[in-house]
Amino acid sequence: MNGAGTERDTLGEGLLPIREVARLTGVNAVTLRAWERRYGLILPQRTAKGHRLYSAAHIARVQAILGWLERGVSVSQVKGLLQAQRSAPEENLSQWDQKRAQLLTAIGDLAERRLDDCFNGEMALYPPQTLCLQLLLPLLETLESRWHGQAGAELERVFFLSWLRSKLGARLYHNNRLHGGAPVLLINLSDRPMEPGLWLSAWLASGAGHAVEVFDWPVPAAELGLAVERIRPCALLLYASQALDGQQLPRLLGAGRCPTVLAGPVVRIHRQALAELTAARTDLRLAQDPLEALQALHQLNLQAPSQVTPCGN
């Protein structure tokens, strides 16, 4: 009784448990523990039972760490930069180039275990948004360029995208067991399955605390409303990397009668028509990439998934 009372009193002093810090910062608990154990970046207080507790200063430090990571600094170098409050040396900014080169080599060799080992090491140290910004989006850009006209390009594409879907799908499955409330429903509008931008968007939304449901295979536009009716999501994210039927856009985006994000290269392709649609709707957001898609979901006030009313209620 005394131990439990002491722990409640400590939390009442403004200290937060690790799960709450993960929700507020987007850095999962595994990464927070790795930063503490391996690099001494965050040193939380402990309860009598050994549970970690974080202050406002700890949260500010997490945000500062994220700022350095977004500038390309290796996590192993952040502590010295925080202590010295100096700019990151230019030679350190190439570390993401080296990581991408390792992944590219593994992809070219169709070496799944090596690819998995490289990526698992980064997932333990960096939050999803940093990995998306610094590693995966630039990697995809490089891959798309080299897949044009290269012998074996389709084999390499299928290998990598199958691996990516499997890797991120496993993470989504695990997170969905932890997240409550109505899901964000993500649907592929492209002709081809395994849209990497769709899976990255789902991964980021899941990391932000949302349950997610992913329809990777193309869904007929006429059946979008049926999907929303049965799943009752809190929001709909439609992803396309190609042009759609411009005359069908209003019907397509209104089919779900649900807060909607349209994401992917389709936003650039139909920029003018979409500008007119967004001006007339307050529940429609546009996003050119997965990072913008996550921000668009935040703009729809979906930060507290367990409190969101499902569409159709």
Contacts in CASP RR format, 6 or more apart in sequence:
PFRMAT RR
TARGET T0000
AUTHOR 0000-0000-0000
METHOD contacts of the structure
MODEL  1
MNGAGTERDTLGEGLLPIREVARLTGVNAVTLRAWERRYGLILPQRTAKG
HRLYSAAHIARVQAILGWLERGVSVSQVKGLLQAQRSAPEENLSQWDQKR
AQLLTAIGDLAERRLDDCFNGEMALYPPQTLCLQLLLPLLETLESRWHGQ
AGAELERVFFLSWLRSKLGARLYHNNRLHGGAPVLLINLSDRPMEPGLWL
SAWLASGAGHAVEVFDWPVPAAELGLAVERIRPCALLLYASQALDGQQLP
RLLGAGRCPTVLAGPVVRIHRQALAELTAARTDLRLAQDPLEALQALHQL
NLQAPSQVTPCGN
3 48 0 8 1.000
3 49 0 8 1.000
6 47 0 8 1.000
6 48 0 8 1.000
7 47 0 8 1.000
7 48 0 8 1.000
7 49 0 8 1.000
7 51 0 8 1.000
10 45 0 8 1.000
10 47 0 8 1.000
10 53 0 8 1.000
11 17 0 8 1.000
11 53 0 8 1.000
14 55 0 8 1.000
14 56 0 8 1.000
15 45 0 8 1.000
15 53 0 8 1.000
15 54 0 8 1.000
15 55 0 8 1.000
16 24 0 8 1.000
16 53 0 8 1.000
16 54 0 8 1.000
16 55 0 8 1.000
16 59 0 8 1.000
17 51 0 8 1.000
17 52 0 8 1.000
17 53 0 8 1.000
17 54 0 8 1.000
18 29 0 8 1.000
18 32 0 8 1.000
18 33 0 8 1.000
18 44 0 8 1.000
18 51 0 8 1.000
18 52 0 8 1.000
18 54 0 8 1.000
19 29 0 8 1.000
20 54 0 8 1.000
21 27 0 8 1.000
21 32 0 8 1.000
21 54 0 8 1.000
21 58 0 8 1.000
21 59 0 8 1.000
21 62 0 8 1.000
22 28 0 8 1.000
22 29 0 8 1.000
22 32 0 8 1.000
23 209 0 8 1.000
24 59 0 8 1.000
25 59 0 8 1.000
25 62 0 8 1.000
25 63 0 8 1.000
25 66 0 8 1.000
25 127 0 8 1.000
26 127 0 8 1.000
26 128 0 8 1.000
26 129 0 8 1.000
26 207 0 8 1.000
26 208 0 8 1.000
27 35 0 8 1.000
27 62 0 8 1.000
27 66 0 8 1.000
27 127 0 8 1.000
28 127 0 8 1.000
28 207 0 8 1.000
30 124 0 8 1.000
31 124 0 8 1.000
31 125 0 8 1.000
31 126 0 8 1.000
31 127 0 8 1.000
32 42 0 8 1.000
32 52 0 8 1.000
32 62 0 8 1.000
33 52 0 8 1.000
34 124 0 8 1.000
34 125 0 8 1.000
35 41 0 8 1.000
35 42 0 8 1.000
35 65 0 8 1.000
35 75 0 8 1.000
35 125 0 8 1.000
36 42 0 8 1.000
36 43 0 8 1.000
36 44 0 8 1.000
36 52 0 8 1.000
38 125 0 8 1.000
39 75 0 8 1.000
39 76 0 8 1.000
39 78 0 8 1.000
39 79 0 8 1.000
40 79 0 8 1.000
41 61 0 8 1.000
41 65 0 8 1.000
41 75 0 8 1.000
41 78 0 8 1.000
41 79 0 8 1.000
41 82 0 8 1.000
42 54 0 8 1.000
42 58 0 8 1.000
42 61 0 8 1.000
42 62 0 8 1.000
42 65 0 8 1.000
44 52 0 8 1.000
44 53 0 8 1.000
44 54 0 8 1.000
44 58 0 8 1.000
45 52 0 8 1.000
45 53 0 8 1.000
45 54 0 8 1.000
45 55 0 8 1.000
46 52 0 8 1.000
46 53 0 8 1.000
47 53 0 8 1.000
61 82 0 8 1.000
64 82 0 8 1.000
65 75 0 8 1.000
65 78 0 8 1.000
65 82 0 8 1.000
66 127 0 8 1.000
66 129 0 8 1.000
66 130 0 8 1.000
68 77 0 8 1.000
68 78 0 8 1.000
68 81 0 8 1.000
68 82 0 8 1.000
68 88 0 8 1.000
69 75 0 8 1.000
69 78 0 8 1.000
69 126 0 8 1.000
69 127 0 8 1.000
69 130 0 8 1.000
69 134 0 8 1.000
70 130 0 8 1.000
70 133 0 8 1.000
70 134 0 8 1.000
71 88 0 8 1.000
71 93 0 8 1.000
72 88 0 8 1.000
72 92 0 8 1.000
72 93 0 8 1.000
72 95 0 8 1.000
72 96 0 8 1.000
72 134 0 8 1.000
73 81 0 8 1.000
73 88 0 8 1.000
73 92 0 8 1.000
73 93 0 8 1.000
73 95 0 8 1.000
74 92 0 8 1.000
74 95 0 8 1.000
75 125 0 8 1.000
75 126 0 8 1.000
77 88 0 8 1.000
77 92 0 8 1.000
81 88 0 8 1.000
96 134 0 8 1.000
96 135 0 8 1.000
96 138 0 8 1.000
99 118 0 8 1.000
99 122 0 8 1.000
99 135 0 8 1.000
100 135 0 8 1.000
100 138 0 8 1.000
100 139 0 8 1.000
100 142 0 8 1.000
102 118 0 8 1.000
103 115 0 8 1.000
103 118 0 8 1.000
103 119 0 8 1.000
103 135 0 8 1.000
103 139 0 8 1.000
104 139 0 8 1.000
104 142 0 8 1.000
104 143 0 8 1.000
106 114 0 8 1.000
106 115 0 8 1.000
106 118 0 8 1.000
107 115 0 8 1.000
107 143 0 8 1.000
107 156 0 8 1.000
107 159 0 8 1.000
107 160 0 8 1.000
108 156 0 8 1.000
110 155 0 8 1.000
110 156 0 8 1.000
110 159 0 8 1.000
112 159 0 8 1.000
112 163 0 8 1.000
115 160 0 8 1.000
115 163 0 8 1.000
116 163 0 8 1.000
116 167 0 8 1.000
119 167 0 8 1.000
122 131 0 8 1.000
122 135 0 8 1.000
123 131 0 8 1.000
126 134 0 8 1.000
126 135 0 8 1.000
128 203 0 8 1.000
128 204 0 8 1.000
128 207 0 8 1.000
129 204 0 8 1.000
129 291 0 8 1.000
129 294 0 8 1.000
132 200 0 8 1.000
132 203 0 8 1.000
132 204 0 8 1.000
132 290 0 8 1.000
132 291 0 8 1.000
133 291 0 8 1.000
136 196 0 8 1.000
136 200 0 8 1.000
137 200 0 8 1.000
137 289 0 8 1.000
137 290 0 8 1.000
137 291 0 8 1.000
140 196 0 8 1.000
140 197 0 8 1.000
143 156 0 8 1.000
143 157 0 8 1.000
143 160 0 8 1.000
146 153 0 8 1.000
147 153 0 8 1.000
147 154 0 8 1.000
147 156 0 8 1.000
147 157 0 8 1.000
150 156 0 8 1.000
158 194 0 8 1.000
161 194 0 8 1.000
161 196 0 8 1.000
162 194 0 8 1.000
164 194 0 8 1.000
164 196 0 8 1.000
164 199 0 8 1.000
165 194 0 8 1.000
165 199 0 8 1.000
165 216 0 8 1.000
168 199 0 8 1.000
168 200 0 8 1.000
168 202 0 8 1.000
168 203 0 8 1.000
169 199 0 8 1.000
169 202 0 8 1.000
169 203 0 8 1.000
169 214 0 8 1.000
171 203 0 8 1.000
171 206 0 8 1.000
172 202 0 8 1.000
172 203 0 8 1.000
172 206 0 8 1.000
172 212 0 8 1.000
172 214 0 8 1.000
175 206 0 8 1.000
175 207 0 8 1.000
175 209 0 8 1.000
175 211 0 8 1.000
175 212 0 8 1.000
176 183 0 8 1.000
176 206 0 8 1.000
176 211 0 8 1.000
176 212 0 8 1.000
179 206 0 8 1.000
179 209 0 8 1.000
179 210 0 8 1.000
179 211 0 8 1.000
179 305 0 8 1.000
179 306 0 8 1.000
180 211 0 8 1.000
180 305 0 8 1.000
180 306 0 8 1.000
181 211 0 8 1.000
181 234 0 8 1.000
181 305 0 8 1.000
181 306 0 8 1.000
181 308 0 8 1.000
181 310 0 8 1.000
182 211 0 8 1.000
182 232 0 8 1.000
182 233 0 8 1.000
182 234 0 8 1.000
182 305 0 8 1.000
182 308 0 8 1.000
182 309 0 8 1.000
182 310 0 8 1.000
182 311 0 8 1.000
183 210 0 8 1.000
183 211 0 8 1.000
183 212 0 8 1.000
183 213 0 8 1.000
183 231 0 8 1.000
183 233 0 8 1.000
183 234 0 8 1.000
184 202 0 8 1.000
184 205 0 8 1.000
184 210 0 8 1.000
184 211 0 8 1.000
184 212 0 8 1.000
184 213 0 8 1.000
184 233 0 8 1.000
184 234 0 8 1.000
184 235 0 8 1.000
184 236 0 8 1.000
184 237 0 8 1.000
184 297 0 8 1.000
184 302 0 8 1.000
185 212 0 8 1.000
185 213 0 8 1.000
185 215 0 8 1.000
185 227 0 8 1.000
185 228 0 8 1.000
185 231 0 8 1.000
185 233 0 8 1.000
185 235 0 8 1.000
185 236 0 8 1.000
185 237 0 8 1.000
186 198 0 8 1.000
186 201 0 8 1.000
186 202 0 8 1.000
186 205 0 8 1.000
186 212 0 8 1.000
186 213 0 8 1.000
186 214 0 8 1.000
186 215 0 8 1.000
186 237 0 8 1.000
186 238 0 8 1.000
186 239 0 8 1.000
187 215 0 8 1.000
187 219 0 8 1.000
187 224 0 8 1.000
187 227 0 8 1.000
187 236 0 8 1.000
187 237 0 8 1.000
187 238 0 8 1.000
187 239 0 8 1.000
188 195 0 8 1.000
188 198 0 8 1.000
188 215 0 8 1.000
188 216 0 8 1.000
188 217 0 8 1.000
188 218 0 8 1.000
188 219 0 8 1.000
188 239 0 8 1.000
188 240 0 8 1.000
189 218 0 8 1.000
189 219 0 8 1.000
189 221 0 8 1.000
189 238 0 8 1.000
189 239 0 8 1.000
189 240 0 8 1.000
189 244 0 8 1.000
189 252 0 8 1.000
189 266 0 8 1.000
190 218 0 8 1.000
190 239 0 8 1.000
190 240 0 8 1.000
190 241 0 8 1.000
190 242 0 8 1.000
191 218 0 8 1.000
191 242 0 8 1.000
192 218 0 8 1.000
193 216 0 8 1.000
193 217 0 8 1.000
193 218 0 8 1.000
194 216 0 8 1.000
195 216 0 8 1.000
195 239 0 8 1.000
195 240 0 8 1.000
195 241 0 8 1.000
197 239 0 8 1.000
197 241 0 8 1.000
197 263 0 8 1.000
197 264 0 8 1.000
197 289 0 8 1.000
197 290 0 8 1.000
198 214 0 8 1.000
198 216 0 8 1.000
198 239 0 8 1.000
199 214 0 8 1.000
199 216 0 8 1.000
200 290 0 8 1.000
201 237 0 8 1.000
201 239 0 8 1.000
201 263 0 8 1.000
201 287 0 8 1.000
201 290 0 8 1.000
201 293 0 8 1.000
201 294 0 8 1.000
202 212 0 8 1.000
202 214 0 8 1.000
202 237 0 8 1.000
203 290 0 8 1.000
204 290 0 8 1.000
204 291 0 8 1.000
204 293 0 8 1.000
204 294 0 8 1.000
205 212 0 8 1.000
205 237 0 8 1.000
205 293 0 8 1.000
205 294 0 8 1.000
205 297 0 8 1.000
206 212 0 8 1.000
208 294 0 8 1.000
208 297 0 8 1.000
208 298 0 8 1.000
208 303 0 8 1.000
209 305 0 8 1.000
210 234 0 8 1.000
210 297 0 8 1.000
210 302 0 8 1.000
210 305 0 8 1.000
211 305 0 8 1.000
213 231 0 8 1.000
213 233 0 8 1.000
215 227 0 8 1.000
219 227 0 8 1.000
221 248 0 8 1.000
221 251 0 8 1.000
221 252 0 8 1.000
221 255 0 8 1.000
222 255 0 8 1.000
224 236 0 8 1.000
224 238 0 8 1.000
224 252 0 8 1.000
224 255 0 8 1.000
224 256 0 8 1.000
225 255 0 8 1.000
225 256 0 8 1.000
225 257 0 8 1.000
228 236 0 8 1.000
228 255 0 8 1.000
228 256 0 8 1.000
228 257 0 8 1.000
228 258 0 8 1.000
228 311 0 8 1.000
228 312 0 8 1.000
229 312 0 8 1.000
232 310 0 8 1.000
232 311 0 8 1.000
232 312 0 8 1.000
232 313 0 8 1.000
233 258 0 8 1.000
233 310 0 8 1.000
233 311 0 8 1.000
234 259 0 8 1.000
234 302 0 8 1.000
234 305 0 8 1.000
234 308 0 8 1.000
234 309 0 8 1.000
234 310 0 8 1.000
234 311 0 8 1.000
235 258 0 8 1.000
235 259 0 8 1.000
235 260 0 8 1.000
235 261 0 8 1.000
235 297 0 8 1.000
235 300 0 8 1.000
235 302 0 8 1.000
235 308 0 8 1.000
235 311 0 8 1.000
236 256 0 8 1.000
236 258 0 8 1.000
236 259 0 8 1.000
236 260 0 8 1.000
236 261 0 8 1.000
236 311 0 8 1.000
237 260 0 8 1.000
237 261 0 8 1.000
237 263 0 8 1.000
237 293 0 8 1.000
237 297 0 8 1.000
238 252 0 8 1.000
238 253 0 8 1.000
238 260 0 8 1.000
238 261 0 8 1.000
238 262 0 8 1.000
238 263 0 8 1.000
239 263 0 8 1.000
239 264 0 8 1.000
239 266 0 8 1.000
239 293 0 8 1.000
240 262 0 8 1.000
240 263 0 8 1.000
240 264 0 8 1.000
240 265 0 8 1.000
240 266 0 8 1.000
241 264 0 8 1.000
241 265 0 8 1.000
241 266 0 8 1.000
242 265 0 8 1.000
242 266 0 8 1.000
242 269 0 8 1.000
243 266 0 8 1.000
243 269 0 8 1.000
243 270 0 8 1.000
244 252 0 8 1.000
244 266 0 8 1.000
244 269 0 8 1.000
244 270 0 8 1.000
245 252 0 8 1.000
246 270 0 8 1.000
246 273 0 8 1.000
249 270 0 8 1.000
249 273 0 8 1.000
249 274 0 8 1.000
249 277 0 8 1.000
250 277 0 8 1.000
253 260 0 8 1.000
253 262 0 8 1.000
253 277 0 8 1.000
253 281 0 8 1.000
253 284 0 8 1.000
254 260 0 8 1.000
256 311 0 8 1.000
257 311 0 8 1.000
257 312 0 8 1.000
258 283 0 8 1.000
258 311 0 8 1.000
258 312 0 8 1.000
259 283 0 8 1.000
259 284 0 8 1.000
259 300 0 8 1.000
259 302 0 8 1.000
259 311 0 8 1.000
260 283 0 8 1.000
260 284 0 8 1.000
260 285 0 8 1.000
261 284 0 8 1.000
261 285 0 8 1.000
261 286 0 8 1.000
261 287 0 8 1.000
261 293 0 8 1.000
261 296 0 8 1.000
261 297 0 8 1.000
261 300 0 8 1.000
262 274 0 8 1.000
262 284 0 8 1.000
262 285 0 8 1.000
262 286 0 8 1.000
262 287 0 8 1.000
263 286 0 8 1.000
263 287 0 8 1.000
263 288 0 8 1.000
263 289 0 8 1.000
263 290 0 8 1.000
263 292 0 8 1.000
263 293 0 8 1.000
263 296 0 8 1.000
264 287 0 8 1.000
264 288 0 8 1.000
264 289 0 8 1.000
264 293 0 8 1.000
265 288 0 8 1.000
267 274 0 8 1.000
267 286 0 8 1.000
267 287 0 8 1.000
267 288 0 8 1.000
268 288 0 8 1.000
274 286 0 8 1.000
277 284 0 8 1.000
278 284 0 8 1.000
278 285 0 8 1.000
278 286 0 8 1.000
283 300 0 8 1.000
285 296 0 8 1.000
285 297 0 8 1.000
285 299 0 8 1.000
285 300 0 8 1.000
286 292 0 8 1.000
286 296 0 8 1.000
287 293 0 8 1.000
287 295 0 8 1.000
287 296 0 8 1.000
302 308 0 8 1.000
END
